[in-house]
């Protein structure tokens, strides 16, 4: 690497939620595999910092309205300061945890705006983005995905590693192969990027199975084997989310690799149902490609 070549890095997104420690551990694992640094990103969204207020000037007297406006402005300023201090504490904790996990180069960033807009600027320079399945504002009891996660997956130009609730060393991975452009991008990444090299690979085709599907499945397996991967293949008819979920459990898989979208026209503007279901329900991290 020359002096002018930027250091490869993993971009870890954190809001200090329950998933934050897992995000740091998954980021450290990826950075170690890639020989990369980690940049930790915390975004202060002004819409979440802003106090909820209303214009009461027509309902109360001028003096009372002016006093209330001043107090609301002071409250908003206080909340913004608290949010900045909280963000600084989150980044300090992230840096400590990543350093303890063996990452030699850690950089912390705090930005104002939305996560999606910030990632549009920062992620093209990253090897991959790591984010938690759910954030601090998500309803854990109902199993909802974080709204930020869905938007990130829709717009990301880099692979997105969705961290599981708890980190487990990745010793094997499964590629959910459907022949679509997103999963072909995933295959190319696996072949050319060191992240998963040396790990056993399970290549699974689910859904409608015919001779053509099996042909392309075996063709892809041959490419992976030629690149040095130990590959097992399976073609199983049935609902993809059910077939993939069962395979993850039966084979004790540590990581799911899949495309973020199906290739049917009805899925052009929303996340594919299989994508949403797998990210929401599976207990392993998911490496996604759009």
Residue pairs with C-beta under 8 A, 6 or more apart in sequence:
1 7
6 125
7 36
7 37
7 105
8 34
8 35
8 36
8 37
8 127
9 31
9 36
9 37
9 38
9 39
9 105
9 107
9 125
9 126
9 127
10 27
10 30
10 31
10 34
10 36
10 37
10 38
10 39
10 126
10 127
10 128
10 129
10 130
11 38
11 39
11 41
11 119
11 122
11 123
11 126
11 128
11 129
11 130
11 158
12 23
12 24
12 27
12 38
12 39
12 40
12 41
12 94
12 98
12 130
12 131
13 23
13 41
13 42
13 43
13 115
13 119
13 129
13 130
13 131
13 132
13 152
14 20
14 23
14 24
14 40
14 41
14 42
14 90
14 91
14 94
14 132
15 42
15 43
15 90
15 132
15 135
15 136
16 42
16 86
16 89
16 90
16 93
16 136
17 132
17 134
17 135
17 136
17 138
18 132
18 134
18 136
18 140
18 165
19 132
19 133
19 134
19 135
19 163
19 165
20 90
20 93
20 94
20 132
21 97
21 167
22 132
22 163
22 164
22 165
22 166
22 167
23 130
23 131
23 132
23 163
24 40
24 94
24 97
24 98
24 101
25 97
25 101
25 163
25 167
26 130
26 161
26 163
26 164
26 167
26 285
27 38
27 40
27 98
27 103
27 130
28 38
28 98
28 101
28 102
28 103
29 167
29 169
29 170
30 36
30 127
30 128
30 130
30 161
30 195
31 37
31 38
31 103
32 102
32 103
33 194
33 195
33 196
34 127
34 193
34 194
34 195
35 194
36 127
37 103
37 104
37 105
37 106
37 107
38 98
38 103
38 105
38 106
38 107
39 106
39 107
39 108
39 109
39 122
39 126
40 91
40 94
40 95
40 98
40 106
40 107
40 108
40 109
41 109
41 111
41 118
41 119
41 122
42 87
42 90
42 91
42 94
42 108
42 109
42 110
42 111
43 110
43 111
43 112
43 113
43 114
43 115
43 118
44 83
44 84
44 87
44 110
44 111
44 112
44 113
45 113
45 114
45 115
46 112
46 113
47 114
48 83
48 137
49 76
49 79
49 80
49 83
50 76
50 79
51 72
51 75
51 76
51 79
53 72
53 76
56 65
56 68
57 65
60 68
84 110
87 110
88 110
91 108
91 109
91 110
92 108
94 106
94 108
95 106
95 108
98 106
99 106
109 122
111 118
115 148
115 151
115 152
116 148
116 151
116 152
116 155
119 129
119 152
119 155
119 156
120 155
123 129
123 156
123 157
123 158
124 157
124 158
126 158
127 158
127 159
127 193
128 158
128 159
128 160
128 161
128 195
128 287
129 152
129 156
129 158
129 159
129 160
129 161
130 160
130 161
130 163
131 148
131 149
131 152
131 160
131 161
131 162
131 163
132 146
132 149
132 162
132 163
133 145
133 146
133 149
133 162
133 163
133 164
133 165
133 279
133 280
134 140
134 144
134 145
134 146
134 149
135 146
135 148
135 149
137 146
137 147
138 144
138 145
138 146
138 147
143 280
143 281
144 280
145 276
145 279
145 280
149 162
149 279
150 271
150 276
152 160
153 160
153 162
153 260
153 271
153 275
153 279
153 288
153 290
154 260
154 271
154 290
155 290
156 290
157 290
159 186
159 189
159 287
159 288
159 289
160 260
160 287
160 288
160 289
160 290
161 285
161 286
161 287
161 288
162 279
162 285
162 286
162 287
162 288
163 285
164 283
164 284
164 285
165 283
168 254
168 284
169 254
170 196
170 199
170 254
170 255
170 285
171 199
171 200
171 254
172 199
172 200
172 201
172 202
172 251
172 252
172 253
172 254
172 255
173 196
173 199
173 200
173 201
173 202
173 253
173 254
173 255
173 256
173 257
173 287
174 201
174 202
174 203
174 204
174 244
174 247
174 248
174 251
174 253
174 255
174 256
174 257
175 183
175 186
175 187
175 190
175 201
175 202
175 203
175 204
175 257
175 258
176 183
176 204
176 206
176 240
176 244
176 256
176 257
176 258
176 259
176 274
176 278
177 183
177 187
177 203
177 204
177 205
177 217
177 220
178 205
178 206
178 207
178 240
178 259
178 262
178 263
179 205
179 213
179 216
180 259
180 261
180 262
180 263
181 259
181 263
182 258
182 259
182 260
182 261
182 263
182 289
182 290
183 258
183 259
183 289
184 259
185 259
185 289
185 290
186 257
186 258
186 259
186 287
186 289
187 220
187 223
187 224
189 195
189 289
190 196
190 201
190 224
190 229
190 257
191 223
191 224
191 227
196 255
196 257
197 228
197 229
198 228
199 229
200 229
200 230
200 231
200 232
201 224
201 229
201 230
201 231
201 232
202 231
202 232
202 233
202 234
202 247
202 251
202 253
203 217
203 220
203 221
203 224
203 231
203 232
203 233
203 234
204 233
204 234
204 235
204 236
204 243
204 244
204 247
205 213
205 214
205 217
205 233
205 234
205 235
205 236
206 235
206 236
206 237
206 238
206 239
206 240
206 243
206 244
207 237
207 238
207 239
207 240
207 243
208 237
209 235
209 236
209 237
213 235
214 235
217 233
217 235
218 233
221 231
221 233
224 231
225 231
234 247
236 243
236 247
237 243
240 274
241 273
241 274
241 277
241 278
241 281
244 256
244 258
244 274
244 278
244 282
245 278
245 281
245 282
247 253
248 256
248 282
248 283
248 284
253 284
254 284
254 285
255 284
255 285
255 286
255 287
256 278
256 282
256 284
256 285
256 286
256 287
257 286
257 287
257 289
258 274
258 275
258 278
258 286
258 287
258 288
258 289
259 275
259 288
259 289
259 290
260 271
260 272
260 275
260 288
260 289
260 290
261 267
261 268
261 271
261 272
261 275
261 290
262 272
262 273
262 274
262 275
267 273
275 288
278 286
279 286
279 288
